[in-house]
Amino acid sequence: MDKELIEHITAQLQNHEEAYSNGAWERFSEKKNKRRGITYWPLWAAAALILIFGGIFLAQNNIDQKKQVLVIKQKAQQIPAADGNTNVVTETKTNPTPLNNNATAANNIAANRATKITENLKPLLSQESSYPRINTVEELTPVNNNLLDSKLAGVNLSNLKSKQFNILTENKKPQPRTQTNFEKLLAQDSYANQQKPADKASGNSKWQPDVYVAPAMGNDNKVTMNYGFSLSYTIANKLSISSGVSYASISTTESLDASAPQTLSGKNLASVDAKVRGINVPLELKYNISDKLYTNIGVSALAVLNNSQQNSYIINQVQSFSSPAVNGYADSKTLIVKEKTVEPQPEANIDPDKYIGFYNFSLGYKQKISKKNNIAIEPFLRLPMKTFSKENLNLTNGGLRLKIDF
Amino acid sequence: MIKKILSFEEILKGCVKNDNSCKEMMYKSFYGYLMGIILRYTKNTSDSEELVNDSFIKIFKHVGGFKAPKNPEELQRSFKGWIAQIASRTAIDKIRSAKVQFYVDDLAESEHPATHVSIASELHVNDILNLLNHLPDTQRLVFNLYEIEGFAHDEISKMLNIPESSSRVYLTRSKNKLRTLYLNTMVNSYEKNG
């Protein structure tokens, strides 16, 4: 046959009709009914999560700032306080009696120091009220220590023993203050020491590997297991970046509120169950809210290894019953029965996507179990970047990650 | 539960009354027809069902405005024509909104002389759609409108907001391209086969 190509194409296309794709009406009517309903709940969930994390972050930041203000005060006052010890002693210089008294007084102070160190335990806050006064004292008597020393050297000690007691009693008043300053100093030192090892530990191991098991649940309430390994690298004090690889399996269901088909032979798609298994590669940013609490935000790509889908249909079936009656007549009934059948989705209709993207959010609690090892529990939520397959399956899932760090 | 089989006229009336089961039957019986039309316009298969559904939304909304022809035998045929028009307009709108720079093909290119190509064997619809997928969007659209929908060049020029001469050029070009594509694919498949 010698037909022109274009004519042939025209004729073919004009007469062409596609086959009806199962479930199309259900999707259509569902879309009409729902439009913008609860279908967008993952977005709401994400918004809520961001709000919660944001709230925690802000609250935490406020606390941190308050703490920092405190520390700054302590430092600012601590330096003058250290000087203050000698300054307070030199205060007695106004006394007509020479300074050797003060020297012994200083010795006493030194002796008292040992006994009073136990007072370090006093809450630091309560001691702060005394600082301003010390500072003013310091401002009033700006005396060089070296000067004091030179004066001490030239003084005769034996002459002045009688007056020593008066001066001592006078000195006793400032003593408690000076000692609180010492205590403060020591407390400060020990505080600084406490801080250092922690910093060192985190500084030494910037890389932190861990393994985890994560039972997860999609919208079909079936528990699936995920296993993985991840490695995080500390990029800032509280911030680390982590990646890894994990085996993930996700299941989901989508029910279309289908009614019985209108025709005898038709079948209506009632629900779709899908299971996707693959290798998940995340890239996450981890923020340590406190020593034990942290949060993760990131994205991940799931390389699909296996993807199976099952459709359940509502179909009409004609069934006939016949029951022999006593009198020789057979009673026959024909009923149309609504029946549910489950069929695996044919290969051709399964979503060909090889990769699925997810947004990941999680909040974790870490607990030390030995010097190097931590265990952590981490509830997480995975939101797909788009819906999956033609049936618009929602692969959102969440679960609990149980993690062990090395 | 199971209703008697309705005639097309009854289904149509049910749709005007917004009866859901009639709509379902309407949808299921014309889904394939509209999909066939939509697939001529779109490359992307995931968009096509959405476009079919958009067309159905319009159809159900305006079904009351559909004027039945006097001859009841022609009812279904004219209804099909009506919904086909809605579907192709929906597809054209979609293409237009998706592509802002739509008509940027270079018209100065020298025209190839039209050659007649005869087909040795039947070409399947899927192959034809594949060939269409290789055409640039504008050429494909003009080819669809002129050859299949049967619009004249002046109608197409108004519809797409292009000069009439451009419409002619696009049509010639699309036909030539289809011929070369067809010959190439045929040659390729012969080579593969042996």
Contacts between the chains, C-beta under 8 A, distances in Angstrom:
chain1	res1	chain2	res2	distance
A	1	B	119	7.6
A	2	B	118	4.8
A	3	B	118	6.5
A	3	B	119	6.0
A	4	B	116	6.0
A	4	B	117	7.3
A	4	B	118	6.6
A	5	B	117	4.5
A	5	B	118	7.1
A	5	B	119	5.5
A	5	B	123	7.8
A	5	B	178	6.8
A	5	B	179	5.9
A	5	B	182	5.8
A	6	B	147	6.6
A	6	B	175	5.5
A	6	B	178	6.8
A	6	B	179	7.8
A	8	B	119	5.6
A	8	B	123	6.2
A	9	B	123	7.3
A	9	B	128	5.3
A	9	B	131	7.6
A	9	B	147	7.5
A	9	B	178	6.8
A	10	B	147	4.9
A	10	B	148	5.7
A	12	B	123	6.8
A	12	B	125	5.4
A	12	B	128	5.6
A	13	B	36	7.7
A	13	B	40	5.9
A	13	B	125	7.1
A	13	B	128	6.3
A	13	B	148	5.2
A	14	B	148	5.8
A	16	B	36	4.5
A	16	B	125	4.8
A	17	B	32	4.3
A	17	B	33	4.9
A	17	B	35	7.6
A	17	B	36	4.7
A	18	B	31	7.6
A	18	B	32	4.4
A	18	B	33	7.9
A	18	B	35	3.8
A	18	B	36	4.9
A	18	B	39	6.7
A	19	B	32	5.6
A	20	B	28	5.8
A	20	B	31	5.0
A	20	B	32	5.2
A	21	B	31	7.3
A	21	B	35	7.8
A	21	B	49	7.4
A	24	B	27	7.5
A	24	B	28	7.9
A	24	B	31	5.6
A	24	B	49	6.5
A	24	B	52	7.6
A	25	B	24	5.5
A	25	B	27	4.9
A	25	B	28	5.7
A	25	B	31	7.5
A	27	B	49	7.5
A	27	B	53	7.5
A	28	B	27	6.2
A	28	B	53	5.0
A	28	B	56	6.3
A	29	B	20	7.5
A	29	B	23	7.9
A	29	B	24	7.4
A	31	B	53	6.6
A	32	B	57	7.3
A	260	B	1	6.1
A	260	B	2	7.9
A	262	B	2	7.7
A	262	B	3	6.6
A	262	B	21	5.0
A	262	B	24	5.7
A	262	B	25	5.6
A	263	B	2	7.9
A	263	B	5	7.5
A	263	B	25	7.4
A	264	B	2	6.2
A	266	B	28	7.2
A	316	B	2	6.7
A	336	B	1	6.6
A	336	B	2	5.4
A	338	B	1	7.5
A	390	B	46	7.3
A	390	B	49	7.2
